[in-house]
């Protein structure tokens, strides 16, 4: 597990704490998006575009990772990217 973690951090070009900060940031944004989507489902007048805007922003933040994986000819399914 330690080797796999070190390899992942090297591939991500991040230190442990840089990676942790990025992953926690994405996690927090997913949680907030989930809550706003839930509220919007009950009352569509609230958070009309909040969730979709948040998802778009997260996609843009993750784009460099997608590009890196494509450049490595990684056969891993991009929908299963590990942050």
DSSP file (Angstrom, degrees, kcal/mol; ACC not computed):
  #  RESIDUE AA STRUCTURE BP1 BP2  ACC     N-H-->O    O-->H-N    N-H-->O    O-->H-N    TCO  KAPPA ALPHA  PHI   PSI    X-CA   Y-CA   Z-CA
    1    1 A X     >        0   0    0      0, 0.0     4,-2.3     0, 0.0     5,-0.2   0.000 360.0 360.0 360.0 -37.5    0.0    0.0    0.0
    2    2 A X  H  >  +     0   0    0      2,-0.2     4,-2.7     1,-0.2     5,-0.2   0.915 360.0  49.4 -65.2 -42.1    2.9    2.4    0.8
    3    3 A X  H  > S+     0   0    0      1,-0.2     4,-2.6     2,-0.2    -1,-0.2   0.922 111.4  49.1 -61.6 -43.5    4.4    1.8   -2.7
    4    4 A X  H  > S+     0   0    0      2,-0.2     4,-2.4     1,-0.2    -1,-0.2   0.900 111.8  49.1 -63.9 -40.7    1.1    2.3   -4.4
    5    5 A X  H  X S+     0   0    0     -4,-2.3     4,-2.6     2,-0.2    -2,-0.2   0.926 111.9  48.2 -63.6 -45.7    0.6    5.6   -2.4
    6    6 A X  H  X S+     0   0    0     -4,-2.7     4,-2.3     1,-0.2    -2,-0.2   0.904 112.2  49.4 -62.5 -41.2    4.1    6.8   -3.3
    7    7 A X  H  X S+     0   0    0     -4,-2.6     4,-2.8     2,-0.2    -1,-0.2   0.915 111.3  49.6 -63.8 -42.8    3.6    6.0   -7.0
    8    8 A X  H  X S+     0   0    0     -4,-2.4     4,-2.4     2,-0.2    -2,-0.2   0.921 111.3  48.2 -63.3 -44.6    0.2    7.8   -7.0
    9    9 A X  H  X>S+     0   0    0     -4,-2.6     5,-2.2     2,-0.2     4,-0.7   0.887 112.7  49.3 -63.5 -38.6    1.7   10.9   -5.4
   10   10 A X  H ><5S+     0   0    0     -4,-2.3     3,-0.8     2,-0.2    -2,-0.2   0.932 111.6  48.3 -65.0 -45.9    4.6   10.8   -7.9
   11   11 A X  H 3<5S+     0   0    0     -4,-2.8    -2,-0.2     1,-0.2    -1,-0.2   0.873 114.0  46.9 -61.3 -37.4    2.1   10.4  -10.8
   12   12 A X  H 3<5S-     0   0    0     -4,-2.4    -1,-0.2    -5,-0.2    -2,-0.2   0.578 105.5-133.4 -79.9 -10.0    0.1   13.3   -9.4
   13   13 A X  T <<5 +     0   0    0     -3,-0.8     2,-0.3    -4,-0.7    -3,-0.2   0.909  64.9 121.0  56.2  45.5    3.2   15.4   -8.9
   14   14 A X      < -     0   0    0     -5,-2.2    -1,-0.2    -6,-0.1    -2,-0.1  -0.965  63.8-121.0-135.9 151.3    2.0   16.3   -5.4
   15   15 A X     >  -     0   0    0     -2,-0.3     4,-2.6    -3,-0.1     5,-0.2  -0.367  43.6 -98.5 -77.1 170.8    3.3   15.9   -1.9
   16   16 A X  H  > S+     0   0    0      1,-0.2     4,-2.4     2,-0.2     5,-0.1   0.922 125.1  44.0 -56.9 -45.5    1.1   14.1    0.5
   17   17 A X  H  > S+     0   0    0      2,-0.2     4,-2.4     1,-0.2    -1,-0.2   0.836 111.7  52.2 -75.3 -32.3   -0.3   17.3    2.0
   18   18 A X  H  > S+     0   0    0      2,-0.2     4,-2.3     1,-0.2    -1,-0.2   0.930 113.2  45.9 -63.6 -44.3   -0.8   18.9   -1.4
   19   19 A X  H  X S+     0   0    0     -4,-2.6     4,-2.9     2,-0.2     5,-0.2   0.914 111.9  51.2 -63.2 -43.8   -2.7   15.9   -2.5
   20   20 A X  H  X S+     0   0    0     -4,-2.4     4,-2.7    -5,-0.2     5,-0.2   0.923 110.3  49.0 -60.9 -45.1   -4.7   15.8    0.8
   21   21 A X  H  X S+     0   0    0     -4,-2.4     4,-2.1     2,-0.2    -1,-0.2   0.924 113.7  46.2 -60.8 -45.6   -5.7   19.4    0.4
   22   22 A X  H  X S+     0   0    0     -4,-2.3     4,-2.3     2,-0.2    -2,-0.2   0.931 114.2  47.3 -63.9 -46.3   -6.8   18.9   -3.2
   23   23 A X  H  X S+     0   0    0     -4,-2.9     4,-2.4     1,-0.2    -2,-0.2   0.890 113.0  48.3 -64.9 -40.4   -8.8   15.7   -2.4
   24   24 A X  H  X S+     0   0    0     -4,-2.7     4,-2.6    -5,-0.2    -1,-0.2   0.875 109.9  53.2 -67.4 -36.4  -10.5   17.3    0.6
   25   25 A X  H  X S+     0   0    0     -4,-2.1     4,-2.3    -5,-0.2    -2,-0.2   0.938 111.9  44.3 -62.5 -47.1  -11.4   20.4   -1.5
   26   26 A X  H  X S+     0   0    0     -4,-2.3     4,-2.4     2,-0.2    -2,-0.2   0.910 113.2  52.2 -64.2 -41.9  -13.0   18.2   -4.2
   27   27 A X  H  X S+     0   0    0     -4,-2.4     4,-2.3     2,-0.2    -2,-0.2   0.919 110.1  48.1 -59.9 -45.2  -14.7   16.1   -1.5
   28   28 A X  H  X S+     0   0    0     -4,-2.6     4,-2.7     1,-0.2     5,-0.2   0.915 111.3  50.2 -62.7 -43.8  -16.1   19.2    0.2
   29   29 A X  H  X S+     0   0    0     -4,-2.3     4,-2.4     1,-0.2    -1,-0.2   0.879 110.1  50.6 -64.9 -37.1  -17.4   20.6   -3.1
   30   30 A X  H  X S+     0   0    0     -4,-2.4     4,-2.4     2,-0.2    -1,-0.2   0.920 110.8  49.3 -64.1 -43.7  -19.1   17.3   -3.9
   31   31 A X  H  X S+     0   0    0     -4,-2.3     4,-2.2     2,-0.2    -2,-0.2   0.937 112.7  46.5 -61.2 -47.7  -20.8   17.3   -0.5
   32   32 A X  H  X S+     0   0    0     -4,-2.7     4,-2.6     1,-0.2     5,-0.2   0.904 112.4  50.9 -62.3 -41.3  -22.0   20.8   -1.0
   33   33 A X  H  X S+     0   0    0     -4,-2.4     4,-2.4     1,-0.2    -1,-0.2   0.887 108.5  52.3 -63.4 -38.8  -23.2   20.0   -4.5
   34   34 A X  H  X S+     0   0    0     -4,-2.4     4,-2.2     2,-0.2    -1,-0.2   0.913 110.7  47.3 -62.6 -43.1  -25.1   17.0   -3.3
   35   35 A X  H  X S+     0   0    0     -4,-2.2     4,-2.4     2,-0.2    -2,-0.2   0.934 113.3  46.9 -65.7 -46.2  -26.8   19.1   -0.6
   36   36 A X  H  X S+     0   0    0     -4,-2.6     4,-2.5     1,-0.2    -1,-0.2   0.876 112.4  50.8 -65.7 -35.1  -27.8   21.9   -3.1
   37   37 A X  H  X S+     0   0    0     -4,-2.4     4,-2.1    -5,-0.2    -1,-0.2   0.899 109.9  50.5 -66.9 -39.5  -29.0   19.3   -5.6
   38   38 A X  H  X S+     0   0    0     -4,-2.2     4,-1.4     2,-0.2    -2,-0.2   0.935 113.0  45.0 -62.2 -47.1  -31.1   17.6   -2.9
   39   39 A X  H  X S+     0   0    0     -4,-2.4     4,-2.8     1,-0.2     3,-0.3   0.914 112.3  52.3 -63.2 -42.8  -32.7   20.9   -1.9
   40   40 A X  H  < S+     0   0    0     -4,-2.5    -1,-0.2     1,-0.2    -2,-0.2   0.863 104.3  56.8 -62.2 -36.0  -33.2   21.8   -5.6
   41   41 A X  H  < S+     0   0    0     -4,-2.1     3,-0.3     1,-0.2    -1,-0.2   0.866 113.0  40.7 -63.2 -35.6  -35.0   18.5   -6.2
   42   42 A X  H  < S+     0   0    0     -4,-1.4     2,-0.4    -3,-0.3    -2,-0.2   0.894 135.0  16.9 -79.3 -42.4  -37.5   19.4   -3.4
   43   43 A X    ><  -     0   0    0     -4,-2.8     3,-2.3    -5,-0.1    -1,-0.3  -0.829  66.7-165.8-134.9  95.4  -37.9   23.0   -4.4
   44   44 A X  T 3  S+     0   0    0     -2,-0.4    -4,-0.1    -3,-0.3    -1,-0.1   0.639  83.1  72.2 -59.1 -15.5  -36.6   23.9   -7.9
   45   45 A X  T 3  S+     0   0    0      2,-0.1     3,-0.4    -5,-0.0     2,-0.3   0.746  88.6  75.1 -71.5 -21.5  -36.7   27.6   -7.2
   46   46 A X  S <  S-     0   0    0     -3,-2.3    -3,-0.1     1,-0.2    -4,-0.0  -0.715 108.5  -1.6 -93.8 142.5  -33.6   27.2   -4.9
   47   47 A X  S  > S+     0   0    0     -2,-0.3     4,-0.6     1,-0.1    -1,-0.2   0.889  73.5 175.7  51.7  49.6  -30.1   26.7   -6.2
   48   48 A X  T  4 S+     0   0    0     -3,-0.4     4,-0.2     1,-0.2    -1,-0.1   0.873  79.0   4.8 -55.0 -43.4  -31.3   26.7   -9.9
   49   49 A X  T  > S+     0   0    0      2,-0.1     4,-2.2     3,-0.1    -1,-0.2   0.290 101.4 103.0-126.1   8.7  -27.8   26.4  -11.4
   50   50 A X  H  > S+     0   0    0      1,-0.2     4,-2.2     2,-0.2     5,-0.2   0.927  84.4  44.0 -62.2 -48.8  -25.6   26.0   -8.3
   51   51 A X  H  X S+     0   0    0     -4,-0.6     4,-2.6     2,-0.2     5,-0.2   0.930 114.7  47.6 -66.5 -46.0  -24.9   22.3   -8.7
   52   52 A X  H  > S+     0   0    0      1,-0.2     4,-2.2     2,-0.2    -1,-0.2   0.891 113.1  49.4 -65.1 -37.5  -24.3   22.3  -12.4
   53   53 A X  H  X S+     0   0    0     -4,-2.2     4,-2.3     2,-0.2    -1,-0.2   0.904 111.2  49.9 -65.3 -40.4  -21.9   25.3  -12.1
   54   54 A X  H  X S+     0   0    0     -4,-2.2     4,-2.5    -5,-0.2    -2,-0.2   0.911 110.5  49.3 -64.6 -42.6  -20.1   23.5   -9.3
   55   55 A X  H  X S+     0   0    0     -4,-2.6     4,-2.5     2,-0.2    -1,-0.2   0.906 110.6  50.8 -63.6 -41.2  -19.7   20.3  -11.3
   56   56 A X  H  X S+     0   0    0     -4,-2.2     4,-2.2     2,-0.2    -2,-0.2   0.916 110.7  49.0 -62.3 -42.7  -18.4   22.3  -14.3
   57   57 A X  H  X S+     0   0    0     -4,-2.3     4,-2.1     2,-0.2    -2,-0.2   0.899 111.0  49.6 -63.8 -40.8  -15.9   24.0  -12.1
   58   58 A X  H  X S+     0   0    0     -4,-2.5     4,-1.9     2,-0.2    -1,-0.2   0.906 108.9  52.9 -64.8 -40.1  -14.7   20.7  -10.6
   59   59 A X  H  X S+     0   0    0     -4,-2.5     4,-1.0     1,-0.2    -2,-0.2   0.928 109.0  49.4 -59.9 -44.3  -14.4   19.3  -14.1
   60   60 A X  H  < S+     0   0    0     -4,-2.2     4,-0.4     1,-0.2     3,-0.4   0.882 110.1  50.9 -62.9 -38.3  -12.2   22.2  -15.1
   61   61 A X  H  < S+     0   0    0     -4,-2.1     3,-0.3     1,-0.2    -1,-0.2   0.822 113.9  45.0 -67.2 -30.5  -10.0   21.7  -12.0
   62   62 A X  H >X S+     0   0    0     -4,-1.9     4,-1.8     1,-0.2     3,-1.0   0.551  86.0  94.7 -90.1  -8.9   -9.7   18.0  -12.8
   63   63 A X  H 3X S+     0   0    0     -4,-1.0     4,-2.6    -3,-0.4     5,-0.2   0.865  79.3  56.7 -53.9 -42.6   -8.9   18.6  -16.5
   64   64 A X  H 3> S+     0   0    0     -4,-0.4     4,-2.2    -3,-0.3    -1,-0.3   0.861 106.7  51.1 -58.7 -32.5   -5.1   18.5  -16.1
   65   65 A X  H <> S+     0   0    0     -3,-1.0     4,-2.4     2,-0.2    -1,-0.2   0.918 109.2  49.7 -69.6 -42.7   -5.5   15.0  -14.5
   66   66 A X  H  X S+     0   0    0     -4,-1.8     4,-2.4     1,-0.2    -2,-0.2   0.934 112.4  48.4 -59.1 -45.3   -7.5   13.8  -17.5
   67   67 A X  H  X S+     0   0    0     -4,-2.6     4,-2.4     1,-0.2    -2,-0.2   0.900 109.7  51.9 -62.4 -42.1   -4.9   15.2  -19.9
   68   68 A X  H  X S+     0   0    0     -4,-2.2     4,-1.3    -5,-0.2    -1,-0.2   0.921 111.4  47.0 -60.9 -44.5   -2.1   13.6  -17.9
   69   69 A X  H  <>S+     0   0    0     -4,-2.4     5,-2.1     1,-0.2    -1,-0.2   0.893 112.1  49.5 -67.1 -39.3   -3.8   10.2  -18.0
   70   70 A X  H ><5S+     0   0    0     -4,-2.4     3,-1.4     1,-0.2    -1,-0.2   0.896 109.3  53.5 -64.3 -39.2   -4.5   10.5  -21.7
   71   71 A X  H 3<5S+     0   0    0     -4,-2.4    -1,-0.2     1,-0.3    -2,-0.2   0.771 105.5  52.9 -67.1 -26.9   -0.9   11.4  -22.4
   72   72 A X  T 3<5S-     0   0    0     -4,-1.3    -1,-0.3    -3,-0.2    -2,-0.2   0.414 110.1-123.2 -86.7   2.2    0.4    8.3  -20.6
   73   73 A X  T < 5 -     0   0    0     -3,-1.4     2,-0.3     1,-0.2    -3,-0.2   0.879  45.4-178.8  54.1  38.5   -1.9    6.1  -22.8
   74   74 A X      < -     0   0    0     -5,-2.1    -1,-0.2     1,-0.1     4,-0.1  -0.531  26.1-154.6 -71.2 129.6   -3.4    4.9  -19.6
   75   75 A X        +     0   0    0     -2,-0.3    -1,-0.1    -3,-0.1     2,-0.1   0.442  56.9 120.7 -85.5   0.7   -6.0    2.3  -20.2
   76   76 A X  S    S-     0   0    0      1,-0.1     2,-0.3    -7,-0.1     5,-0.1  -0.411  78.2-104.5 -65.3 138.9   -7.7    3.1  -16.9
   77   77 A X    >   -     0   0    0      1,-0.2     3,-2.2    -2,-0.1    -1,-0.1  -0.515  25.1-141.4 -64.2 122.2  -11.3    4.3  -17.4
   78   78 A X  G >  S+     0   0    0     -2,-0.3     3,-1.1     1,-0.3    -1,-0.2   0.693  97.9  67.6 -64.8 -17.3  -11.2    8.1  -16.8
   79   79 A X  G 3  S+     0   0    0      1,-0.2    -1,-0.3     0, 0.0    -2,-0.1   0.613  98.1  54.1 -76.4  -8.6  -14.5    7.9  -15.0
   80   80 A X  G <  S+     0   0    0     -3,-2.2    -1,-0.2     2,-0.1    -2,-0.2  -0.004  76.3 152.5-112.1  28.3  -12.7    6.0  -12.2
   81   81 A X    <   -     0   0    0     -3,-1.1     2,-0.6     1,-0.1    -3,-0.1  -0.346  38.3-140.4 -62.5 134.7   -9.9    8.5  -11.6
   82   82 A X              0   0    0      1,-0.1    -1,-0.1    -2,-0.1    -2,-0.1  -0.871 360.0 360.0 -98.7 125.1   -8.5    8.5   -8.1
   83   83 A X              0   0    0     -2,-0.6   -60,-0.2   -60,-0.1    -1,-0.1   0.474 360.0 360.0 -76.5 360.0   -7.7   11.9   -6.7
